[in-house]
Amino acid sequence: MCGIFAIFSKNGEPIKPKMYHGSLHSLREIAYRQSGKQRHRGPDDTGVCHIPEQGVVMIHERLAIVGVHTGHQPLYSENENVILIANGEIYNYLEQSSEIAKLRGHYKPKSDCNVIIELYEEFGEGLLEYITGMFAFVLYDKRSKTILMARDPFGIIPMYIGEDTDGNVWVASEMKCLVEICPKIEAFTPGELRFGKADNLVRKTYFKQPWQSDIPNLNTDLNLLRTSLENAVRSHLQCDVPFGALLSGGVDSSLVASIATKIRRERDPNFRLTTFSVGLRNAPDFKAARLVADYINSDHTEVIFEIADALDGIRDIIYHLETYDVTTVRCSLPMLLLARHIKSTGIKMILSGEGADEIFGGYLYFFKAPNYTEFHQELVKRVSQLCDSDCLRANKVTMAKGIELRVPFLDTAFVNYVMSIRPEDKIPGELNCFGDQQKHRIEKHVLRAAFANQYLPDEILWRQKEQFSDGVGYDWIDNIRRVATDHITDNEFATASERFPINTPSTKEAYYYRCIFTELFPGSGAAKTVKRWVPRLDWGCPEDPSGRAQAVHQVHQ
């Protein structure tokens, strides 16, 4: 995981020096300073490629995870005509390296992302058919002045694209690098590529699956479901540095930690996974996480935080997140404190359970789904919006402290399989079709059933969903809502629609976050990049995104 930044002249010609903070600066200087706003994403190294005669600068802020000693970026083709900056991990790079070696006789990649260059030289923009992983990359072919940029199918890795007043193209991993330069900014669409010259970038959707438009009819195969997730976790364990796992005590993070432990013990019976949980003192998640840690014999740490300490970070977290979404802000403050502790231990990569709720229907408001069709369509919508909520939070919070977070549940092949399962097998609330016919089905039932009698204690495997911002301690949401609300007067809130016509905040808490966001990221372009996470109001769900607001929620002690 890293940070990428690039500037491309609109016409492929040199860009004249610009005024920056009152002084005249070269394009390279401006690029280096702007990329510095995301240097926390790459604490290990900064690499620069400047092609002044073509008006191009490409910068890479590196967090070294795979190919620690050889993977310095930008990466170049053998003739140095193709330049690449990439953020993320290509999980099938070993398989692709073998195929490239067959074509060339010999090939040894410098890092996992290196295969992108070789595949480009063989297949051009078609290379996206051959790689799987989490990624955002920018490739430049200086022979033809051609650009290729792409983002992974679910937006696990962030990327923004902007245009300055002269029509030059700017790209960055974080919006903060672009906002003061580019009046036009947008989040790059997941599953999309853009290809061509800077003044004529053609947009194409390279990720298209039947489940995105059709109602699937695949019967659940519990054995296949289990082995598919095991394979996803195995692929995500490629790592040349110390790693660990987040462990909330929910079924998602607990399964990832347990599977990773089992896989690593195949070659080292004494392996102990390092796990972490965070919460207020006596948080509901702590007890559950301890049960899992004891069961898998992990080296477990509980990070206890005080409400006041977390509240102090509201402005900082909005700056790192680049969003004003209420759900995301609430979840991210405890997570930032956890990431800071993990950083202090020397761990650089962490596994997590994001994505399971979106593909299995794990949120408690899904109990309100009126029918199978609407249930599946809501899953599709949630998957498409992961880039604006859970993936955005997970990536930007951990990268704020220079830590890479990996999400096995969002392995492309695994998502495609789970989203192809018929909705009647996944919808919660109906009578069980995999076990006791007398009990109403818990959310994510098929996932739990696939791992029954192994990997986890039953009290964890069948524990009801507890959203992260609730599980860290019920007092947390109550206090952040109160404090944020107290900052806004009734008169201020009455002007919400006039002051914020785009995504008008509907509560004082949302208004407060929006005010901070606007100070940090002025302009309507920045505001439009944000999508809000709310339950389905037309299903009769309360607007507050907390799981405790749902009628089916059970209080965890």
Secondary structure, DSSP 4 states (H G I P E B T S, - for coil): -EEEEEEE-TTSSPPPPEEETTEEE-HHHHHHHHHGGGGGG-TTEEEEEEEGGGTEEEEEEE---SSTTT--SSEE-TTS-EEEEEEEEETTHHHHHHHHHHHHS----SSGGGHHHHHHHHHGGGGGGT--EEEEEEEEETTTTEEEEEE-TT--S--EEEE-TT--EEEESSGGGTTTT-SEEEEPPTTEEEEE-TTSPEEEE----GGGTS---BPP-HHHHHHHHHHHHHHTT--SS-EEEE--SSHHHHHHHHHHHHHHTTT-TT---EEEEEESTT-HHHHHHHHHHHHHT-EEEEEE--HHHHHTTHHHHHHHHT---HHHHHHHHHHHHHHHHHHHTT--EEE--TTHHHHHT-SGGGGG--SHHHHHHHHHHHHHTGGGTHHHHHHHHHHTTT-EEE-GGG-HHHHHHHTTB-HHHH-SSSBPSSS-TTSBPPTTHHHHHHTTTSSS-HHHHTPPP--HHHHT-HHHHHHHHHHHHHTS-HHHHHTHHHH--SS--SSHHHHHHHHHHHHHS-SHHHHHT-------GGGT--SS--GGGSTT-----
